[in-house]
């Protein structure tokens, strides 16, 4: 299930502590964490995973996110920023992100599988889906 979860925050006079992720009954174990950078207007993603769950947290900037069915059809369109929370992208849900801000953006991705160059769990979007984010951003196209 696609889920956008608010982070638990503990604040005091020293600052803030944000709980990013905790493994539990509904939360699979994270195997790999990586940071992605987006140049202005950059688009990343455009694929889905067969087995891997990904949890995405925008650290800086503003990203447009399109979540779609593997065979096409938009499930959800989101605008994500540093205060949006943690986005859960389950297996089988296509995802594509675009930096819509005026400066570079960064996101932290928590993955339930390590990336295997020889056998990546990544299925590219079909041509009918690959331009989806551009069409949604610019409806006149």
LOGUMI-696160 format. One record per residue: residue number from 1; chain; x, y, z negated of N, C-alpha, C, O in turn. Coordinates in pm, 1 decimal. Each point is the difference from the previous one (the first is absolute). Layout:
# residues N
+-----+-------+----------+----------+----------+----------+----------+----------+----------+----------+----------+----------+----------+----------+
|   n | chain |      nxx |      nyy |      nzz |     caxx |     cayy |     cazz |      cxx |      cyy |      czz |      oxx |      oyy |      ozz |
+-----+-------+----------+----------+----------+----------+----------+----------+----------+----------+----------+----------+----------+----------+
| NUM |     A |        X |        Y |        Z |        X |        Y |        Z |        X |        Y |        Z |        X |        Y |        Z |
...
+-----+-------+----------+----------+----------+----------+----------+----------+----------+----------+----------+----------+----------+----------+
***
This chain:
# residues 141
+-----+-------+----------+----------+----------+----------+----------+----------+----------+----------+----------+----------+----------+----------+
|   n | chain |      nxx |      nyy |      nzz |     caxx |     cayy |     cazz |      cxx |      cyy |      czz |      oxx |      oyy |      ozz |
+-----+-------+----------+----------+----------+----------+----------+----------+----------+----------+----------+----------+----------+----------+
|   1 |     A |     84.1 |   -117.8 |      0.0 |    -84.1 |    117.8 |      0.0 |     89.0 |    124.6 |      0.0 |     94.2 |      9.4 |    -78.7 |
|   2 |     A |   -123.8 |     84.4 |    165.5 |     71.3 |    127.6 |      2.6 |    -38.7 |     76.7 |   -125.7 |   -117.5 |      9.3 |    -35.2 |
|   3 |     A |    217.2 |     44.7 |    -30.8 |    -26.4 |     69.2 |   -125.4 |     95.3 |    117.9 |    -13.4 |    119.1 |    -12.2 |     28.5 |
|   4 |     A |   -171.4 |    125.6 |    -71.6 |     81.7 |    116.9 |    -31.0 |    -16.8 |     24.7 |   -148.8 |   -104.9 |     45.7 |    -45.4 |
|   5 |     A |    208.5 |    -76.1 |    -28.8 |     -7.7 |      2.1 |   -145.8 |     76.4 |    118.5 |    -57.3 |    114.6 |     25.0 |     37.1 |
|   6 |     A |   -178.4 |     46.7 |   -127.1 |     66.0 |    109.9 |    -70.5 |    107.5 |    -57.0 |    -91.6 |    -17.1 |   -106.7 |    -58.9 |
|   7 |     A |    126.6 |    178.1 |     47.7 |    108.5 |    -43.6 |    -87.9 |    -33.4 |     33.4 |   -144.4 |    -64.9 |    100.7 |    -28.3 |
|   8 |     A |    109.8 |   -186.2 |    -62.6 |    -12.7 |     29.9 |   -142.7 |    111.4 |     97.6 |    -36.1 |    116.9 |    -23.0 |     30.7 |
|   9 |     A |   -154.9 |    130.8 |    -95.7 |     96.8 |    103.9 |    -34.1 |      1.8 |     19.5 |   -150.9 |   -103.6 |      8.4 |    -65.9 |
|  10 |     A |    225.2 |     -1.8 |     14.4 |     19.5 |     34.6 |   -141.4 |     82.8 |    127.3 |     -1.6 |    113.3 |      2.5 |     48.0 |
|  11 |     A |   -170.6 |    102.2 |   -103.3 |     69.7 |    128.5 |     -2.0 |     15.7 |     48.3 |   -143.7 |    -86.9 |    -20.6 |    -84.8 |
|  12 |     A |    198.0 |     83.9 |     60.7 |     23.2 |     66.0 |   -127.8 |     87.8 |    121.9 |     24.4 |     20.6 |     39.3 |    114.9 |
|  13 |     A |     30.8 |     20.2 |   -220.0 |     76.8 |    123.8 |     14.1 |    128.2 |    -17.9 |     80.7 |     56.0 |     97.7 |     49.7 |
|  14 |     A |     -9.1 |   -221.9 |    -36.3 |    123.4 |    -26.3 |     75.1 |    -23.0 |    -11.8 |    149.7 |     92.4 |     19.0 |     79.1 |
|  15 |     A |   -215.8 |    -50.5 |    -39.8 |    -30.2 |    -20.2 |    141.6 |   -103.8 |   -108.6 |     19.1 |    -87.3 |    -19.5 |    -84.7 |
|  16 |     A |     97.1 |    -52.1 |    197.7 |    -99.6 |   -101.4 |     35.6 |     65.6 |   -133.8 |     29.9 |    112.1 |     -6.0 |     50.6 |
|  17 |     A |   -183.1 |   -100.3 |    -82.6 |     37.3 |   -134.8 |     39.9 |   -117.9 |    -54.2 |     80.4 |   -112.5 |     -4.1 |    -49.8 |
|  18 |     A |    137.7 |    -37.4 |    173.6 |   -104.9 |    -56.6 |     83.7 |     27.7 |   -148.3 |     19.6 |    106.5 |    -38.8 |     48.0 |
|  19 |     A |   -203.5 |    -43.1 |    -85.7 |     13.0 |   -144.4 |     19.3 |    -34.1 |    -30.2 |    145.3 |   -114.3 |     16.7 |     42.6 |
|  20 |     A |    214.4 |    -61.4 |     33.5 |    -20.2 |    -22.8 |    142.5 |    -62.1 |   -135.6 |     30.1 |    -87.4 |    -10.3 |     86.0 |
|  21 |     A |    131.3 |    -93.1 |   -155.6 |    -46.4 |   -134.5 |     33.7 |     20.3 |    -92.5 |   -118.5 |    102.2 |      6.2 |    -68.5 |
|  22 |     A |   -199.5 |    -91.1 |     45.3 |     10.8 |   -102.1 |   -103.3 |    -59.1 |   -129.4 |     55.2 |   -116.5 |     -3.5 |     39.5 |
|  23 |     A |    196.9 |   -103.1 |    -36.8 |    -47.7 |   -130.1 |     46.1 |   -107.9 |    -49.3 |    -95.9 |     11.5 |     16.7 |   -121.4 |
|  24 |     A |   -116.1 |    -77.4 |    176.3 |   -108.2 |    -49.9 |    -83.5 |    -86.7 |    -96.1 |     78.0 |     36.6 |    -40.7 |    110.3 |
|  25 |     A |   -152.5 |      2.9 |   -166.3 |    -87.6 |    -98.0 |     64.9 |    -41.9 |     39.9 |    141.9 |    -10.6 |    -85.7 |     87.7 |
|  26 |     A |    -13.0 |    214.1 |    -65.0 |    -41.7 |     45.7 |    132.8 |    114.9 |     63.3 |     77.3 |    -20.1 |     53.3 |    109.1 |
|  27 |     A |    138.2 |    -59.0 |   -164.2 |    116.4 |     64.3 |     60.8 |    109.3 |   -101.8 |     26.4 |     54.9 |    -56.1 |    -94.8 |
|  28 |     A |    -21.8 |     30.6 |    219.5 |    106.6 |    -96.0 |     30.1 |    136.8 |     53.6 |    -40.0 |     18.7 |    120.0 |    -20.0 |
|  29 |     A |     74.4 |   -210.8 |      9.1 |    137.2 |     34.0 |    -38.3 |     70.5 |     73.1 |    114.5 |     -7.9 |    -42.2 |    115.4 |
|  30 |     A |     75.3 |    149.8 |   -147.3 |     73.8 |     78.4 |     99.4 |    138.4 |    -59.7 |     18.2 |     69.9 |    -27.9 |    -97.4 |
|  31 |     A |    -30.4 |      8.2 |    223.5 |    130.7 |    -57.8 |     33.2 |     99.1 |    104.2 |     50.4 |    121.1 |    -18.4 |    -12.2 |
|  32 |     A |   -172.0 |    127.6 |     68.6 |     89.7 |     98.0 |     61.1 |    -62.8 |    139.0 |    -10.0 |   -121.4 |     15.7 |     13.1 |
|  33 |     A |    205.3 |     83.8 |    -36.2 |    -44.5 |    139.2 |     -6.2 |     88.8 |     80.6 |     93.7 |    122.3 |    -14.3 |     -2.3 |
|  34 |     A |   -182.8 |     98.3 |     83.9 |     79.9 |     84.0 |     88.8 |    -63.1 |    137.7 |     14.7 |   -120.0 |     18.2 |    -20.5 |
|  35 |     A |    204.0 |     77.9 |     56.5 |    -44.9 |    137.0 |     22.2 |      5.3 |     27.8 |    149.9 |     98.3 |    -31.4 |     67.1 |
|  36 |     A |   -205.3 |     90.5 |    -16.4 |     -8.7 |     34.1 |    141.7 |     -3.1 |    151.9 |     12.1 |    -68.6 |     67.6 |    -76.8 |
|  37 |     A |    142.1 |    -14.8 |    172.2 |     -6.6 |    143.2 |     27.7 |    -68.8 |     21.2 |    134.5 |     10.8 |    -82.4 |     90.9 |
|  38 |     A |    -80.4 |    192.4 |    -80.5 |    -73.5 |     37.3 |    121.1 |     43.9 |    140.1 |     40.7 |    -14.9 |     94.4 |    -77.5 |
|  39 |     A |     67.4 |    -80.5 |    195.5 |     25.5 |    134.0 |     52.5 |   -134.4 |     64.9 |     32.9 |   -102.6 |    -67.8 |      3.4 |
|  40 |     A |    103.2 |    197.6 |     20.5 |   -124.7 |     69.4 |     35.9 |    -66.4 |    -68.5 |    118.9 |     65.9 |    -29.0 |     99.9 |
|  41 |     A |   -194.0 |      3.6 |   -110.2 |    -84.1 |    -62.3 |    104.1 |     34.6 |   -145.5 |     29.6 |    -57.8 |    -58.9 |     91.4 |
|  42 |     A |    149.7 |      0.0 |   -165.3 |     39.2 |   -139.6 |     25.3 |   -114.4 |    -95.3 |    -31.7 |    -76.8 |     21.3 |    -93.8 |
|  43 |     A |     67.4 |   -126.7 |    173.8 |    -98.7 |   -106.4 |    -20.5 |     76.2 |   -128.4 |    -29.1 |     94.8 |    -34.7 |     70.4 |
|  44 |     A |   -137.4 |    -35.4 |   -175.4 |     61.9 |   -127.8 |    -36.1 |   -111.1 |   -101.2 |    -23.7 |   -114.4 |     36.5 |    -26.8 |
|  45 |     A |    149.2 |   -162.4 |     36.9 |    -97.6 |   -106.5 |    -21.5 |    -52.5 |    -48.0 |    133.8 |     76.8 |    -25.3 |     92.7 |
|  46 |     A |   -208.5 |     13.0 |    -83.4 |    -59.6 |    -51.0 |    123.1 |      8.2 |   -151.3 |      6.7 |     23.7 |    -57.1 |    106.5 |
|  47 |     A |    -43.2 |     -7.7 |   -220.3 |      7.9 |   -146.1 |     -6.2 |    -80.8 |    -49.2 |   -120.6 |    -49.1 |     79.0 |    -80.7 |
|  48 |     A |     37.0 |   -210.7 |     71.0 |    -57.1 |    -60.7 |   -120.5 |     87.0 |   -117.6 |    -39.7 |     85.3 |    -44.6 |     76.8 |
|  49 |     A |   -107.5 |     -4.9 |   -197.1 |     75.7 |   -113.9 |    -52.2 |    -95.7 |   -116.1 |    -23.0 |   -114.5 |     20.1 |    -40.6 |
|  50 |     A |    161.5 |   -140.6 |     66.5 |    -84.4 |   -118.9 |    -20.8 |     -6.3 |    -41.2 |   -147.0 |   -104.5 |    -44.0 |    -47.9 |
|  51 |     A |    217.3 |     58.5 |    -24.0 |      4.8 |    -48.1 |   -139.0 |     37.5 |    107.5 |   -101.6 |    -30.0 |    -13.9 |   -118.6 |
|  52 |     A |     92.6 |    116.5 |    161.8 |     57.0 |    100.4 |    -89.9 |   -101.8 |    106.0 |    -42.5 |    -76.5 |     51.4 |     81.6 |
|  53 |     A |     77.7 |    -20.1 |   -211.6 |    -71.3 |    116.0 |    -53.4 |    100.5 |    114.0 |     -6.0 |    116.9 |    -22.2 |    -31.5 |
|  54 |     A |   -160.9 |    142.9 |     61.1 |     85.0 |    117.0 |    -18.3 |    -75.4 |    102.7 |    -83.5 |   -121.0 |     18.0 |     13.9 |
|  55 |     A |    195.7 |     48.3 |   -100.5 |    -53.2 |    105.9 |    -84.6 |     78.7 |    125.9 |     34.4 |    122.7 |      1.6 |     -9.8 |
|  56 |     A |   -192.8 |    103.2 |     49.8 |     64.9 |    120.9 |     51.5 |    -29.0 |    117.2 |    -93.0 |   -114.4 |     24.3 |    -38.5 |
|  57 |     A |    220.4 |     47.5 |      3.6 |    -10.2 |    118.3 |    -84.5 |     73.9 |    113.8 |     69.7 |    120.7 |     -9.0 |     22.6 |
|  58 |     A |   -191.3 |    114.5 |     11.0 |     63.5 |    115.8 |     63.0 |     71.4 |     80.0 |   -108.2 |    -60.4 |     40.6 |    -99.3 |
|  59 |     A |    188.8 |    -19.0 |    119.9 |     81.5 |     74.9 |    -95.9 |      5.7 |    148.5 |     34.0 |      4.0 |     85.1 |    -88.8 |
|  60 |     A |     -3.7 |    -55.1 |    218.5 |     17.9 |    138.1 |     45.0 |    -68.6 |     17.3 |    134.4 |      8.2 |    -87.7 |     86.0 |
|  61 |     A |    -75.7 |    200.0 |    -67.5 |    -62.8 |     30.1 |    127.8 |   -144.0 |    -48.8 |      7.6 |    -59.4 |    -38.8 |   -100.6 |
|  62 |     A |      4.6 |     41.6 |    221.1 |   -138.2 |    -41.7 |     24.4 |     -3.0 |    -95.2 |    118.7 |     50.8 |     31.3 |    107.7 |
|  63 |     A |   -111.0 |   -147.4 |   -128.8 |    -10.9 |   -100.2 |    105.4 |   -146.4 |    -25.2 |     33.5 |    -85.6 |     -5.5 |    -88.3 |
|  64 |     A |     59.0 |     -9.5 |    216.5 |   -128.8 |    -49.8 |     45.3 |     17.4 |   -150.7 |     12.6 |     97.9 |    -46.7 |     58.3 |
|  65 |     A |   -191.0 |    -28.6 |   -111.9 |      7.3 |   -145.9 |      4.0 |   -125.9 |    -52.6 |     66.5 |   -111.5 |     38.0 |    -36.0 |
|  66 |     A |    130.5 |   -125.1 |    132.8 |   -112.6 |    -67.7 |     63.1 |     13.4 |   -148.4 |    -30.8 |    102.9 |    -61.3 |     28.3 |
|  67 |     A |   -207.1 |      4.7 |    -86.1 |     -6.4 |   -143.4 |    -29.6 |   -102.6 |    -59.5 |     95.5 |   -109.1 |     54.4 |     16.6 |
|  68 |     A |    144.1 |   -165.8 |     45.8 |    -86.8 |    -54.6 |    104.2 |      2.4 |   -152.3 |     -1.5 |     90.5 |    -62.4 |    -55.4 |
|  69 |     A |   -192.1 |      4.9 |    117.5 |     -5.8 |   -145.4 |     16.7 |    104.6 |    -41.9 |    102.1 |     33.0 |     76.4 |     90.6 |
|  70 |     A |     18.2 |   -195.7 |   -105.1 |    102.5 |    -50.5 |     92.0 |    -48.6 |      1.3 |    144.9 |     80.1 |     18.9 |     91.6 |
|  71 |     A |   -208.0 |    -38.5 |    -70.3 |    -55.2 |     -2.6 |    136.8 |    -52.3 |    135.8 |     44.5 |    -62.0 |     11.4 |    105.7 |
|  72 |     A |     86.5 |     90.5 |   -185.6 |    -46.9 |    134.7 |     33.0 |   -115.5 |     40.4 |    -88.7 |    -60.7 |    -84.4 |    -65.9 |
|  73 |     A |     30.7 |    209.2 |     63.8 |   -108.1 |     52.6 |    -82.1 |     53.2 |     57.2 |   -130.4 |     61.7 |    -70.8 |    -79.6 |
|  74 |     A |    -85.8 |    197.6 |     58.9 |     50.8 |     68.9 |   -118.4 |    -77.3 |    -42.8 |   -123.4 |   -123.1 |     -0.1 |     -0.1 |
|  75 |     A |    195.1 |    -36.2 |   -104.4 |    -60.3 |    -30.9 |   -129.2 |     -6.2 |    125.4 |    -86.5 |   -100.1 |     27.7 |    -66.1 |
|  76 |     A |    210.1 |     47.1 |     68.6 |      9.1 |    116.1 |    -86.7 |    105.5 |     96.2 |     53.0 |    100.2 |    -41.7 |     58.2 |
|  77 |     A |   -123.6 |    168.8 |    -78.9 |     96.6 |    103.9 |     35.1 |     22.1 |     83.2 |   -125.1 |    -95.6 |     48.8 |    -60.3 |
|  78 |     A |    221.1 |    -32.4 |     21.2 |     32.4 |     68.7 |   -124.9 |    104.1 |    107.7 |     22.4 |     80.5 |     -6.7 |     92.9 |
|  79 |     A |    -84.2 |    104.9 |   -178.9 |    104.8 |    102.0 |     -6.5 |     67.2 |    -21.3 |   -134.9 |    -64.2 |     11.7 |   -104.3 |
|  80 |     A |    193.2 |    -43.0 |    106.5 |     72.0 |    -36.8 |   -121.7 |    109.5 |    100.2 |    -32.6 |     70.5 |     48.4 |     88.6 |
|  81 |     A |    -57.6 |    -18.3 |   -216.8 |    105.8 |     86.8 |    -50.0 |     52.0 |    -54.0 |   -131.9 |    -41.9 |   -107.6 |    -42.8 |
|  82 |     A |    131.8 |    179.4 |    -22.3 |     61.4 |    -48.1 |   -124.1 |    -98.4 |    -28.4 |   -113.8 |     31.8 |    -78.0 |    -89.8 |
|  83 |     A |   -148.1 |    138.1 |     91.3 |    -97.8 |    -22.5 |   -107.8 |   -114.3 |    -93.2 |     41.4 |    -98.9 |    -12.6 |    -72.2 |
|  84 |     A |    112.0 |    -51.7 |    186.4 |   -108.0 |    -86.0 |     50.7 |    -11.3 |   -132.3 |    -73.1 |   -108.9 |    -57.1 |     -6.6 |
|  85 |     A |    217.7 |      7.0 |    -48.1 |     -1.5 |   -129.4 |    -65.7 |     67.3 |   -106.0 |     85.3 |     67.7 |     30.6 |     98.1 |
|  86 |     A |    -87.3 |   -154.8 |   -137.1 |     64.6 |   -114.8 |     63.1 |    -98.0 |    -67.3 |     95.8 |   -107.3 |    -44.0 |    -41.4 |
|  87 |     A |    143.7 |     36.1 |    168.1 |    -85.2 |    -61.6 |    102.1 |     38.6 |   -146.2 |     16.9 |    115.4 |    -30.9 |     29.9 |
|  88 |     A |   -211.3 |    -59.4 |    -48.9 |     21.4 |   -143.2 |     20.3 |    -45.8 |    -35.5 |    141.2 |   -117.1 |     16.0 |     34.5 |
|  89 |     A |    211.6 |    -64.7 |     46.6 |    -31.4 |    -46.9 |    135.4 |     14.4 |   -152.0 |     -1.2 |    112.3 |    -50.6 |      0.5 |
|  90 |     A |   -223.7 |    -23.6 |     -2.1 |      7.3 |   -146.1 |     -6.0 |     36.2 |    -61.7 |    135.1 |     -2.4 |     68.6 |    102.2 |
|  91 |     A |     35.9 |   -197.8 |   -101.5 |     28.8 |    -68.5 |    126.3 |   -118.5 |     12.7 |     96.0 |   -115.8 |      0.4 |    -41.6 |
|  92 |     A |    147.3 |     10.0 |    170.4 |   -104.0 |      6.1 |    101.5 |    -54.5 |    138.8 |     28.8 |    -80.0 |     16.9 |     92.0 |
|  93 |     A |    121.6 |     82.2 |   -168.7 |    -46.4 |    137.0 |     22.2 |    110.2 |     78.4 |     70.6 |    109.2 |     17.9 |    -53.9 |
|  94 |     A |   -138.8 |     28.3 |    174.0 |     96.4 |     80.7 |     73.8 |     15.5 |    135.4 |    -64.8 |    -94.4 |     53.7 |    -57.9 |
|  95 |     A |    214.2 |      1.5 |     67.8 |     25.7 |    129.7 |    -61.8 |     98.7 |     80.7 |     83.0 |     96.9 |    -51.9 |     55.4 |
|  96 |     A |   -125.9 |    179.9 |    -49.5 |     84.4 |     92.8 |     74.1 |     -2.0 |    133.0 |    -75.3 |   -105.0 |     45.3 |    -45.8 |
|  97 |     A |    222.3 |     16.3 |     33.8 |     14.5 |    123.5 |    -76.0 |     61.6 |    107.4 |     88.6 |     84.2 |    -28.6 |     85.2 |
|  98 |     A |   -127.4 |    152.3 |   -106.4 |     56.6 |    112.8 |     74.3 |     21.5 |    116.3 |    -95.6 |    -87.4 |     32.8 |    -80.3 |
|  99 |     A |    203.2 |     28.7 |     89.6 |     28.9 |    118.4 |    -80.0 |    -74.3 |    117.6 |     62.2 |     29.8 |     40.8 |    112.2 |
| 100 |     A |   -126.0 |     12.9 |   -185.1 |    -77.5 |    113.4 |     51.0 |     38.9 |    129.3 |    -70.3 |    -63.7 |    103.4 |     19.7 |
| 101 |     A |    168.0 |   -109.3 |   -101.5 |     47.2 |    119.1 |    -69.0 |    101.4 |     77.0 |     83.0 |     37.4 |    -41.7 |    109.7 |
| 102 |     A |      6.2 |    154.1 |   -163.7 |     95.5 |     85.9 |     70.3 |    144.7 |    -30.0 |    -38.8 |     91.9 |     66.0 |     48.5 |
| 103 |     A |    -71.3 |   -163.8 |   -134.5 |    134.4 |    -38.0 |    -44.9 |     10.1 |   -152.6 |     -0.2 |   -101.8 |    -68.1 |     12.7 |
| 104 |     A |    222.1 |     13.6 |    -26.9 |     13.5 |   -145.8 |     -8.2 |    -82.3 |    -57.1 |   -116.6 |    -24.8 |     68.0 |    -99.5 |
| 105 |     A |    -15.9 |   -192.6 |    114.3 |    -77.1 |    -69.5 |   -103.7 |     75.1 |   -126.6 |    -40.7 |     83.5 |    -51.6 |     74.3 |
| 106 |     A |   -115.5 |      3.0 |   -194.5 |     60.1 |   -123.9 |    -50.0 |   -107.2 |    -84.6 |    -66.7 |    -91.8 |     52.1 |    -63.2 |
| 107 |     A |    104.8 |   -182.8 |     78.2 |    -90.9 |    -93.6 |    -66.2 |     80.7 |   -114.7 |    -58.9 |    103.2 |    -39.6 |     54.0 |
| 108 |     A |   -151.4 |    -12.0 |   -163.7 |     56.9 |   -117.9 |    -63.6 |    -92.7 |   -116.2 |     33.9 |   -121.6 |     11.3 |    -15.6 |
| 109 |     A |    177.8 |   -123.3 |     61.9 |    -80.3 |   -116.5 |     36.6 |     44.3 |   -118.5 |    -84.1 |    118.2 |    -34.3 |     -3.7 |
| 110 |     A |   -214.0 |    -27.7 |    -63.5 |     24.6 |   -120.1 |    -78.8 |    -57.6 |   -116.3 |     79.5 |   -117.1 |      2.7 |     37.9 |
| 111 |     A |    197.5 |   -103.7 |    -12.7 |    -39.1 |   -110.9 |     86.3 |      5.3 |   -132.0 |    -76.4 |     88.8 |    -21.6 |    -82.5 |
| 112 |     A |   -184.2 |    -65.6 |    110.6 |     -3.5 |   -129.9 |    -67.6 |     86.8 |   -104.0 |     69.0 |      9.1 |   -113.8 |    -46.2 |
| 113 |     A |     54.8 |    151.5 |    156.4 |     92.4 |    -90.7 |     69.7 |    123.6 |     77.2 |     41.0 |     -7.8 |    117.0 |     37.5 |
| 114 |     A |    121.4 |   -183.1 |    -45.0 |    122.4 |     61.5 |     50.5 |     -4.2 |      0.8 |    151.6 |    -54.2 |    -91.1 |     62.5 |
| 115 |     A |    111.9 |    194.7 |     -4.6 |      3.3 |      9.9 |    145.9 |    100.4 |   -100.5 |     54.9 |    115.6 |     -2.5 |    -42.3 |
| 116 |     A |   -159.6 |    -79.7 |    136.0 |     84.6 |   -100.0 |     63.7 |     15.9 |     39.2 |    146.8 |    -94.8 |     -9.8 |     77.9 |
| 117 |     A |    213.8 |     53.7 |    -40.7 |     25.0 |     46.3 |    136.5 |    -28.7 |   -110.1 |    101.8 |    -53.0 |     27.3 |    107.7 |
| 118 |     A |     87.5 |   -151.1 |   -141.2 |    -19.4 |   -112.3 |     92.4 |   -147.9 |    -36.1 |     17.0 |    -42.3 |    -40.6 |    108.3 |
| 119 |     A |    -35.7 |     55.4 |   -215.5 |   -142.6 |    -34.9 |      4.2 |    -82.9 |    105.2 |    -74.0 |    -51.7 |    -27.4 |   -108.3 |
| 120 |     A |     38.9 |    144.9 |    164.4 |    -75.9 |    104.3 |    -70.2 |   -149.9 |    -30.9 |     -1.5 |    -55.8 |    -48.4 |     98.6 |
| 121 |     A |     -7.1 |     76.8 |   -210.5 |   -145.2 |    -15.2 |    -11.7 |    -64.3 |    131.0 |     47.1 |    -60.8 |     73.3 |    -77.9 |
| 122 |     A |     76.2 |    -47.0 |    206.3 |    -48.6 |    126.3 |     55.5 |    -54.9 |    -27.0 |    139.1 |     70.4 |    -51.5 |     86.8 |
| 123 |     A |   -197.7 |     87.0 |    -66.0 |    -65.1 |    -18.5 |    129.2 |    -32.7 |    138.3 |     55.4 |    -77.9 |     73.4 |    -60.8 |
| 124 |     A |    136.6 |    -36.1 |    176.4 |    -24.8 |    133.5 |     56.5 |   -146.9 |     19.2 |     36.8 |    -71.7 |    -95.4 |     30.0 |
| 125 |     A |     30.0 |    220.0 |    -33.3 |   -136.6 |     33.8 |     40.3 |    -17.9 |    -25.5 |    148.6 |     94.7 |     10.9 |     77.9 |
| 126 |     A |   -215.6 |    -44.6 |    -40.0 |    -32.3 |    -14.3 |    142.2 |      3.2 |    138.9 |     63.7 |    -19.4 |     99.7 |    -69.5 |
| 127 |     A |     43.2 |    -91.6 |    199.6 |      6.6 |    131.5 |     65.7 |   -121.8 |     88.0 |    -26.9 |     13.1 |    122.1 |     -8.5 |
| 128 |     A |   -130.9 |   -182.1 |     -5.1 |   -120.6 |     79.4 |    -25.4 |      2.6 |     65.6 |   -137.4 |    -72.0 |     96.9 |    -23.9 |
| 129 |     A |    153.8 |   -148.8 |    -65.6 |      7.1 |     51.6 |   -136.2 |    120.2 |     91.3 |    -18.5 |     -3.9 |     90.2 |    -83.7 |
| 130 |     A |    110.3 |   -111.2 |    159.6 |    125.5 |     70.0 |    -25.9 |    -11.2 |    151.8 |      9.7 |     74.2 |     70.4 |    -68.5 |
| 131 |     A |   -163.4 |    -18.3 |    150.4 |    -16.6 |    144.8 |     10.1 |   -109.3 |     54.6 |    -88.9 |    -36.2 |    117.2 |     11.0 |
| 132 |     A |    -16.5 |   -199.2 |    -98.0 |   -114.0 |     33.7 |    -83.6 |     22.8 |    124.5 |    -83.5 |    -87.4 |     86.4 |     -7.1 |
| 133 |     A |    201.5 |    -75.9 |    -55.1 |     24.2 |    112.7 |    -89.9 |      2.5 |    131.0 |     77.1 |    -46.7 |    102.1 |    -50.6 |
| 134 |     A |     99.7 |   -103.0 |    170.7 |      0.1 |    120.6 |     81.9 |   -140.7 |     41.7 |     40.4 |    -32.8 |    118.6 |     -0.7 |
| 135 |     A |    -50.5 |   -216.7 |     36.2 |   -138.0 |     31.5 |     39.5 |    -78.9 |     54.0 |   -117.5 |    -82.4 |     89.9 |     17.0 |
| 136 |     A |    106.3 |   -143.4 |   -136.4 |    -73.2 |     48.2 |   -116.4 |     45.4 |    139.3 |    -39.9 |    -80.8 |     82.3 |    -43.0 |
| 137 |     A |    210.5 |    -55.7 |     57.3 |     52.8 |    130.8 |    -36.9 |    -39.7 |    106.6 |    100.7 |    -21.1 |    115.8 |    -36.2 |
| 138 |     A |     10.9 |   -154.4 |    161.2 |    -31.4 |     93.0 |    108.2 |   -120.5 |    -53.7 |     76.7 |     16.9 |    -60.4 |    106.0 |
| 139 |     A |   -138.5 |     81.3 |   -157.6 |   -118.6 |    -61.5 |     58.5 |    -23.1 |     34.3 |    146.7 |    -74.7 |    -71.2 |     67.1 |
| 140 |     A |    135.4 |    176.5 |    -14.8 |    -21.5 |     37.8 |    140.3 |     78.7 |    -87.0 |     95.8 |    -24.0 |      4.7 |    120.6 |
| 141 |     A |    117.9 |    -84.3 |   -171.1 |     80.7 |    -86.0 |     87.7 |    -81.9 |   -115.8 |     49.7 |     50.4 |    -83.5 |     75.1 |
+-----+-------+----------+----------+----------+----------+----------+----------+----------+----------+----------+----------+----------+----------+
***
